[in-house]
Amino acid sequence: MVFDGRPLRARDGDSVASALLAAGVRVTRQTPVSGTPRGPWCMMGACFDCVAIVDGRRGVRTCMTPAREGLRVDTQRD
């Protein structure tokens, strides 16, 4: 998995959000109006704070996305 151009390791069964948190990444997006940083919060797909750009798709909930080799994840700046 690669986050903002930086390779990261993930364990089998990890979600993207849990792999990012394990690597010390706390921010996956910025809010559109104020630019406030947001990241994984509920870890069950309810809050949408963990969305990021995953393989070119915007608004992907990282807590619901399985991590895998070759996955590209980028911070979403709305």
C-alpha positions as CSV (number, residue, x, y, z in Angstrom):
1,M,0.0,0.0,0.0
2,V,1.2,3.5,-0.8
3,F,-0.1,6.6,1.1
4,D,0.7,10.0,-0.4
5,G,3.7,8.5,-2.3
6,R,5.1,6.7,0.8
7,P,5.1,2.9,1.0
8,L,3.4,1.5,4.1
9,R,3.0,-2.0,5.4
10,A,-0.3,-3.6,6.3
11,R,-1.2,-6.9,7.9
12,D,-3.6,-9.4,6.3
13,G,-7.1,-8.4,7.2
14,D,-6.2,-4.7,8.0
15,S,-8.5,-2.0,6.7
16,V,-6.7,0.9,5.1
17,A,-7.7,3.1,8.1
18,S,-6.1,0.7,10.6
19,A,-3.0,0.4,8.5
20,L,-2.7,4.2,8.3
21,L,-3.2,4.6,12.1
22,A,-0.6,1.9,12.8
23,A,1.8,3.8,10.6
24,G,1.1,7.1,12.5
25,V,-1.1,8.7,9.8
26,R,-3.9,10.5,11.5
27,V,-5.3,12.7,8.6
28,T,-6.9,11.4,5.5
29,R,-8.8,14.5,4.3
30,Q,-9.4,18.2,4.9
31,T,-12.8,19.7,5.0
32,P,-13.8,21.8,2.0
33,V,-14.6,25.1,3.8
34,S,-12.1,25.5,6.6
35,G,-9.4,22.9,5.6
36,T,-9.8,21.3,9.0
37,P,-8.0,17.9,9.1
38,R,-10.1,14.8,9.5
39,G,-9.2,11.1,9.9
40,P,-10.5,7.8,11.1
41,W,-13.0,8.2,13.9
42,C,-15.7,5.5,14.2
43,M,-13.9,2.7,12.3
44,M,-17.2,1.2,11.2
45,G,-18.3,3.3,8.2
46,A,-20.8,5.6,9.9
47,C,-19.1,8.9,10.1
48,F,-17.3,9.4,6.8
49,D,-14.4,11.3,8.5
50,C,-11.8,8.8,7.1
51,V,-12.6,9.3,3.4
52,A,-9.6,9.5,1.1
53,I,-8.7,9.1,-2.6
54,V,-8.2,5.3,-3.1
55,D,-6.9,4.2,-6.5
56,G,-8.1,7.5,-8.0
57,R,-11.6,7.3,-6.5
58,R,-12.6,10.2,-4.2
59,G,-14.7,9.8,-1.1
60,V,-13.7,6.2,-0.3
61,R,-14.2,5.2,3.4
62,T,-10.8,3.9,4.4
63,C,-12.2,2.1,7.4
64,M,-14.3,-0.1,5.1
65,T,-11.6,-0.7,2.5
66,P,-9.3,-3.7,2.8
67,A,-5.6,-2.8,2.6
68,R,-3.6,-4.7,-0.1
69,E,-0.3,-4.6,-1.9
70,G,-0.3,-2.0,-4.7
71,L,-3.2,0.0,-3.4
72,R,-2.7,3.8,-3.8
73,V,-4.2,6.1,-1.2
74,D,-3.9,9.9,-1.2
75,T,-5.1,12.6,1.2
76,Q,-8.4,14.1,-0.1
77,R,-8.3,17.9,-0.1
78,D,-11.9,18.9,-0.9
